Amino acid sequence: MKTSKPAQRRHLPTSPFKPPPAAPPVKEFELQDRVSHDKYGLGRVLEVDPGRAVLVDFGTERVRVLAPFAKLFKL
């Protein structure tokens, strides 16, 4: 038997409670973008697989970073 999720309630403007947080925007990278990673440092984007992964050259190594790119920031 399959269980269903509870229905989402809409937020009323007169409600004293804050609305639920919106989904964070999806990060998009392009070839040759300069990026910073929390673990690997500064790098440059070599390949882009839209919505899935990016290949970044950090100088000492090339790393494939998977979406949602939590630790990768565009400079």
N, C-alpha and C positions, 0 to 999 in steps of 0.2 A: 504494500500500500504506500502510495506516495503522499508525503505531507506537503502542505502548501505554506508559503510564507504569509505572514499577516499583511493585510492591505496597507499601503502607504497612505497616511492621512495628510491632507493638504494643510498648509499653514495658514491660519486666519490672520489678517492684518491686525485685528483687535486683541490677539492673544498676548498675554504677558510673558510668554516663553519665547526664547530665540528660535528662529527657524533652523532646521538641520543644516549642517555644513554642506556646501556644494562640492561636487567632485573637483579635485584639483585639475588644472589644465594640463593637457598632454604636452610634454616637452618635445620639440622638433629640432633636429640637427641637420646641417648641410655639410657637404664635403668642404674640407679645409677650415672648418670652424675651430677656433681655439677654445679649449675646455679645461676645466679644473675638476679633479676627482679627489674625494676626501682621503683615499688610500694611496693612489698612484701619483698625484700631483698634477702638473700642467701637461697638456697634450694637444694633439691635432687630430681631427676626425678624418679617417682614411676611407671608410666605407659606411654606407647607411642602408639599413634594411628597415624601411618605414614602419613605425609602430612596434618593431620587434627588438632590434639591436643596432649598435653602432660599433665599428672597429676603430679604436683610438691608438695612435702611436704616442707613447709617453717618453720616448727617447731610449730608455733602457729596455723596454718591452712593448709589444703590441697586445692590447687587451680587448676582447669582445665584451662590451657592457650591454646587458639585457635590460629591456624595459621593465619597470617604469622609470629608470634612470634616477633613482632616489639620491645617489651620491655624486651625480655628474651635473655640472653647471656650465652653461655657456658664458664665455667672457666677452 
